[in-house]
Amino acid sequence: MKTIFNKAMIAMLAPLSLVACGEPAHTHKTADGIKPDAGYNWQNPNDKTSSDVVWEPGKINPDYPHIHAGLAEGQWDADEGYVLSVEGSNNAIWVPGSRNSQYPHITAAVKPDTWSADAGYSFVDVQKGLSVQIDVRNTKPQLRPSQRGGQRRPELH
């Protein structure tokens, strides 16, 4: 059987050929070659021939401060202590007094990126994270993360 393509069929198939020949999904061209889009990482980083990418929850958004990849693909969440100014936006606002979801008895201080232990608690070991214990001296040091996003390593402030 012989297949004949007419102009209408070629016009209909042309966009499909561009997709097949274009950049892989969720990637973009840079001066250094093709890179994964924000929130994505190479599925097989050691395989230089593979262009498959996967969504990586927790990955920092390089274009928007205090925003990281959420659990669902394409979803962006605000870092701990921040909220999105409008749902679906990439503008994060620090919220003093908000509770840290990972560490009990720790709240966001007035100054952005600073944390306070609740009254009656103090930070145990600032090198190990934001864990607290009951403190009879009732000290209330403030900490700020040494890096944005991901696992934070606090420093005395």
Secondary structure, DSSP 8 states (H G I E B T S, - for coil): ------HHHHHHHHHHHHHHHS--TTEEEETTEEEE-TTEEESSTT-TT---EEE-TT-B-TTSTTEEE-SSTT-EEE-TTEEESSTT-S-EEE-TT-B-SSSTTEEE-SSTT-EEE-TTEEES-TTT-S-EEE-TT----EEEESSSSSS--EEE-
